[in-house]
Amino acid sequence: MRSELAAILGAGLFLCSIPAWAQAPLNACDLVAPFGTVDQNDVNAAISMSVGSTTCAASIMGANVCNVIVTQRVVNAALGQGCVIGTHSVTVSWSASTPGTYPIQGYNVYRAPSSSPTSYVQLNTALVTGLTFTDGAVSNSASYVYAVKAVDTQNNMSGYSTPATANIPTS
């Protein structure tokens, strides 16, 4: 099953750099205690800051910018998508894997710096059930290598897909 999934994933991995957002470490959306995880407390704080009922202290779209976009970014971070700030992101998309013995239940997405293309780090905190994932934790002028693994209903994982490289613009 693993070699079947790797071949299928490798054939369909695509990348797209979207110069709309970039993401810093997750803690940019970690607005209030308890710190360490973006959660409902941070979402509530973002809403309060956005509507003006508390002082804006966010630095997601710039110092002290609090609006519906900032709130949405905190919500997305609380749902495991990362805290998008800045100007770029990378959308990784792939073709569905053909199941082996067991049905495919989702995918894990991995990234490595192009300077160390086999030092993958898993980006998603929960299985991705669709065929795309947006990585907002990218730095301007950097290059990254992405790969995906399929996971079946027995939690068997395929090998890495064929890697794809994304080059992030300088600004």
Buried (B, 14 or more C-beta within 10 A) or exposed (E): BBEBBBBBBBEBBEBEBEEEBBBBEBEBBBBBEEEEEBBEBBBBBBBBBBEEEBEBEBBBBEEEBBBEBBBBBBBBBBEEBBBBBBBBBBBBBBBEBEBBEEEBBBBBBBBBEEEEBEEBEEBBEEBBEEBEBBBBBBBEEBBBBBBBBBBBEEEBBBBBBBBBEBEBEEE
